[in-house]
Structures are given as C-alpha cells and as structure tokens.
Amino acid sequence: MEQGRGSRNRRTTTFAVFIIILVASNSLTWYLTKRTKSASASAVPTIKRSTVLQSVTSGTISRTIATTGTVEPGNSANVNFAVSGIVNAVNVTVGQNVTAGQTLASVDSTTLAATLNLDQANLANDQAVLASDEASSASTQQIASDNATIASATTQVSNAQTALNDANLTAPIAGTVTAVNLAVGQQVTGSGTSVTNAKGTVAGSTALASTTQISIIALNSYTISATVTSAQVGKLQDGEQATITIPGQTGTDYGVVTSVGLVASTTSGVSSFPVTISVTGAPKGLYVGLSANVSIITQVVSNAILVPSTALSVSGSQETVTLDQNGNKVPTVVTTGISSGGQTQITSGITTGQKIFVTKLTINGVAIGGGRVRRAFGGGGGLGGGGFGGGLG
C-alpha cells in the first residue's frame, strides 16, 4: 500500500510540474508576441497630412552654395634672416605676442659693421678724388669717371647699411609667434621673409629657407579656406557675401569671397576647387584650425513672390499651385525661380494676396517641409501619390 501511494504521489507531482511549465511557456509566448507587436507598432512612423489656406506673400530670397572649410589666419608671416651669420640673440618664444617692427632675433654684426665702415671710407675717398679733379680742371671724361665711381660706392654703402640693419630680424606684422626654429650660436644663411595677406597674395623675397626661422600669425583677421565642386565653381565670383557658422557654437559670422581658384585638385577621382572667404571683423570664438560651415550667397532676389515649397505640385514638366477661388480648388500652372529655406520664388502664374492651399506633413508630430509634392499615377500628390520619392526634402 505504501508503494502504491508513493507511485501516485510521483505521478501527481509530475503532472503538476507539467502544468506549471505549460502555463509559463504560454505566458512567455504571449508576452513576447505582445512585445514584438508593440515594438513593430512603435517602429512605424505616424504620418499626418493636412491642407491649409495661406496667402501668397512677397519677400527676399537667395540662392546659396554650401561648403565646409578651415579657419586660417588672415595675415601670416614666415620670417627669415636676409643675411648670413651666427645667431647671438633670440628674443621671442612660441605663443608670444609681437608688434610690427619688433626685433625677434639677431646675428653677430661685427663683420657687417666693418664692411659698412670700409665702404663709407671708400666713398669718402672717391668724393675727395672728385673734388681734387674738379679743382685741377680735369677732363670731362675724368669727372664723369669719378662720378660713376662715386655712384657705385654709394650703392655699396647703401647695401652694407641694409645688411647691417638686417642683422636684426624684425616682425613684419603684429601677431602671435607660432614657431621659433632658431638658437643662439646657430649658423644661418640669408634668405628672406614672406607675408601672406587675407587675399592670398605674397610679399617679400621668394628665396626662403627650407625651414622657416620664425612664424607669426595675426589674430585680428581670419579667412576660411574651403573647396567647391566643378559644378559649383563657375557660379562663384569674388565679392560675394557668405555666412559662416562653427559646429558646436551659436551665432553666425559673415565674410566675403576673396579668391576663387580655377585649378582643381583631385582626390579619389573627385575634383575640387579652392575658395577663400575673408571673415568680416574679428569675431570671438574663431580659432585657427577650426572647421567651419560656409554658405555663399550667389543670387539675391528682392520683392519676390513667394510660396511654401510644399504648395507646389509637379506633374510631368509642369508645376502647379492650387488656388482658392470662391471655395473651389483650382490648379494653376506657375513658373518658379529660386528655392531656399522651404520657400520658392514664383516668376509667373499668381500674384501676392491670392489664397493657395498648402500641404503640411508631419512625421511623429515633427513638421516636414521644403520640398515639392510630386503627383504620380494621376493622383493628388503627397504621400498617397508619389511618397517620399516625390521630393519632400
């Protein structure tokens, strides 16, 4: 009897475990199915389309070319000794601010001073010879020869004086020192100094040393060094206005195109053309090396007839808006001009003050605007006709 009861207890326990597992399995399946359906439902965006009446207005609209670039100093200088010698003083360090004309470094001038003294003595002697020849009524040819000798000696004195002056390396611009490649006791070979201004032109000697001895950048002016595509370069010209924004910063700065390069550089088969924008003023927050977003204004139209771009429908080669005429919807063919910032210029077909129907689209409550609605399959446009492929951007 005890054995029978034990067997029944084991069967009862096994059955109970089976029931628990079955219930748990069904519960898990129900939970996972519900969660999957919930996730699928939440992944599908809620798209709403509405139509409102709006008056046709007028205003200013512009066409722009967007690009990116790098902040560069508006003025910079690579400074090198123009004379050879042994460096006997280096007066600046990296990060130091300097003024134009300030002495940055110098070389030993003993030999240069001696050369100047000798040339001055030779000039004085030549002048004395001329005075003697004039006093003795020397021939015209002799007087001419004396004058030629004096002219040559004068040039030598001038050159020697310049060389002595060049023993002191001075700053051609005010700014901040960014590199110093000089040390006391170093032998240097005369080369020259280059100064690059905001327009990209270079002044000074072009026979520069292989390593710049001292570099200076001016921090009171900046440029943006950018590039554009082959399709854009022909639309740009010097003098065009630009807006400049720095990623991560608020506010907008302004500038002017000062250079459009016509020689392309090619990387991975893609050609680009250099463009330089001179930043207006010296705005705070600009630092050499920062990335910048640039929008160059290539065309501006004032008093333009403007409609929201979503008011336009495209059917074949025609663009239309829908006018409100006494409560009736009347499709009207228009011609368009510039599109920017979600608005499009109308050049013919409607006038200001007329009422038009404007399509407004939202995805998950966020307004989508800026693009024309493309009609397809003879439909009424929008998502039902052309979908996103119709140009909602």
HELIX and SHEET records of a PDB file:
HELIX    1   1 GLU A    2  ALA A   43  1                                  42    
HELIX    2   2 THR A  110  ALA A  135  1                                  26    
HELIX    3   3 THR A  140  ASN A  165  1                                  26    
HELIX    4   4 SER A  230  VAL A  233  1                                   4    
HELIX    5   5 SER A  309  ALA A  311  5                                   3    
HELIX    6   6 GLY A  382  GLY A  385  1                                   4    
HELIX    7   7 GLY A  387  GLY A  390  5                                   4    
SHEET    1   A 3 ILE A  47  SER A  55  0                                        
SHEET    2   A 3 LYS A 355  ILE A 363 -1                                        
SHEET    3   A 3 VAL A 366  ILE A 368 -1                                        
SHEET    1   B 7 SER A 265  THR A 267  0                                        
SHEET    2   B 7 VAL A 270  VAL A 279 -1                                        
SHEET    3   B 7 TYR A 222  VAL A 228 -1                                        
SHEET    4   B 7 THR A  57  PRO A  73 -1                                        
SHEET    5   B 7 SER A 291  PRO A 308 -1                                        
SHEET    6   B 7 GLN A 241  THR A 245 -1                                        
SHEET    7   B 7 ASP A 253  VAL A 260 -1                                        
SHEET    1   C10 SER A 265  THR A 267  0                                        
SHEET    2   C10 VAL A 270  VAL A 279 -1                                        
SHEET    3   C10 TYR A 222  VAL A 228 -1                                        
SHEET    4   C10 THR A  57  PRO A  73 -1                                        
SHEET    5   C10 SER A 291  PRO A 308 -1                                        
SHEET    6   C10 GLN A 343  SER A 348 -1                                        
SHEET    7   C10 ASN A 328  SER A 340 -1                                        
SHEET    8   C10 GLN A 318  GLN A 325 -1                                        
SHEET    9   C10 SER A 313  SER A 315 -1                                        
SHEET   10   C10 VAL A 373  ARG A 374  1                                        
SHEET    1   D 6 ASN A  97  VAL A  98  0                                        
SHEET    2   D 6 GLY A 175  VAL A 180 -1                                        
SHEET    3   D 6 ILE A 214  ILE A 217 -1                                        
SHEET    4   D 6 SER A  76  VAL A  79 -1                                        
SHEET    5   D 6 SER A 194  THR A 196 -1                                        
SHEET    6   D 6 VAL A 202  GLY A 204 -1                                        
SHEET    1   E 4 ASN A 168  THR A 170  0                                        
SHEET    2   E 4 THR A 103  VAL A 107 -1                                        
SHEET    3   E 4 GLY A  85  VAL A  90 -1                                        
SHEET    4   E 4 GLN A 187  VAL A 188 -1                                        
END                                                                             
